């Protein structure tokens, strides 16, 4: 598993990644976790954290050599790239190690890809999107994309949101896992809360779970109280 943040980070993508790791462990996979961030020294069964660069303050090129050695030594079932910025390794892994490569994509990172990233994505055997909206943004980068792209969840399909008939007797449970930072205004959490206020006026039963933290949390509390 090639990652951009450590297992100890707390952002939305990192939380999503923890569920991915939990699913792999539950299915008896062992994971070599290649990552670049503050060392996470807690011993976790089935996970081998490989980050000698920060642990021993080695030069970056030595860390790359060590990681390459691990990939040569171990006969992995697959290599998971959990951020599109790391797709630059895909051609190297495919040509030299003949490995199956699975790429995970999230949010705005999959939109407006550079020329190199678009071509490197074609070396992946499978692309897994966290929503249909992200999948559409990703595919819009290509005229044709001949590898499989699947979605784990999401109501977005063919440019339109799926409309479902609401059962007024049933409590609708909505959960959003996200970082709540002032710099992340594009996530439109404030607009979501205002829309929920409208649903409340229509006597629609719902529970909205916002899981996350950040410097904009106090403003979110004010909106909740207001509406």
Residue pairs with C-beta under 8 A, 6 or more apart in sequence:
1 21
1 31
1 32
1 33
1 34
1 35
1 79
1 80
1 82
2 34
2 35
2 79
2 80
2 81
2 82
2 86
2 89
3 17
3 33
3 34
3 35
3 36
3 82
3 83
3 86
4 35
4 36
4 37
4 82
4 83
4 85
4 86
5 11
5 13
5 14
5 17
5 35
5 36
5 37
6 35
6 37
6 38
6 39
6 40
6 51
7 14
7 17
7 18
7 21
7 33
7 35
7 40
7 44
7 47
7 49
8 37
8 38
8 40
8 42
9 37
10 179
10 213
11 179
12 177
12 178
12 179
12 212
13 83
13 106
13 107
15 177
15 211
15 212
16 106
16 130
16 177
17 82
17 104
20 80
20 82
20 104
21 31
21 33
21 47
24 31
24 46
25 31
25 45
25 46
25 47
29 46
29 77
30 46
30 47
30 48
31 46
31 47
31 48
32 48
32 50
32 70
32 74
32 76
33 47
33 48
33 49
33 50
34 50
34 51
34 67
34 70
35 49
35 50
35 51
36 51
36 53
36 54
37 51
37 54
38 54
39 49
39 51
39 54
39 55
40 49
41 49
50 66
50 67
50 70
51 63
52 58
52 62
52 63
52 66
53 60
53 62
53 63
58 66
71 79
71 93
71 97
71 99
72 97
76 99
77 100
78 99
78 100
78 101
78 102
78 125
79 93
79 99
79 100
79 101
79 102
80 102
80 104
81 87
81 89
81 90
81 101
81 102
81 103
81 104
81 124
82 104
83 104
83 106
83 109
84 103
84 105
84 109
84 110
84 113
84 117
84 121
85 109
87 103
87 117
87 120
87 121
87 123
87 124
88 116
88 117
88 120
90 101
90 103
90 120
90 121
90 123
90 124
91 120
91 123
93 99
93 101
93 123
94 101
94 123
100 125
100 126
101 123
101 124
101 125
101 126
102 124
102 125
102 126
102 127
102 128
103 121
103 124
103 126
103 127
103 128
104 127
104 128
104 129
104 130
105 127
105 128
105 129
105 130
105 134
105 135
105 138
106 129
106 130
106 134
107 130
107 134
108 137
108 186
110 129
110 134
110 137
110 138
110 141
111 137
111 138
111 140
111 141
112 141
113 121
113 138
113 141
118 141
118 142
121 127
121 145
121 147
122 145
122 146
122 147
124 147
125 147
125 148
126 147
126 148
126 149
126 150
127 138
127 147
127 148
127 149
127 150
128 149
128 150
128 151
128 152
129 135
129 138
129 149
129 150
129 151
129 152
129 154
130 151
130 152
130 153
130 154
131 151
131 152
131 153
131 154
131 156
132 151
132 154
132 155
132 156
132 157
133 154
133 156
134 151
134 154
135 149
135 151
135 154
136 156
136 159
138 149
139 145
139 149
155 161
155 162
155 164
156 162
166 172
166 204
168 203
168 204
168 205
169 205
170 205
171 205
171 206
171 207
172 204
172 205
172 206
172 207
173 206
173 207
173 209
174 206
174 207
174 208
174 209
175 208
175 209
175 211
176 189
176 192
176 208
176 209
176 210
176 211
176 212
177 211
177 212
178 184
178 187
178 189
178 210
178 211
178 212
179 212
179 213
179 214
180 189
180 210
180 212
180 213
180 214
180 215
180 216
180 217
180 220
181 214
181 215
181 216
182 214
182 215
182 216
182 219
184 214
184 216
189 210
189 216
189 220
190 219
190 220
190 223
192 208
193 208
193 220
193 223
193 224
193 227
194 223
194 227
196 206
196 208
196 227
197 227
199 206
200 206
200 227
210 220
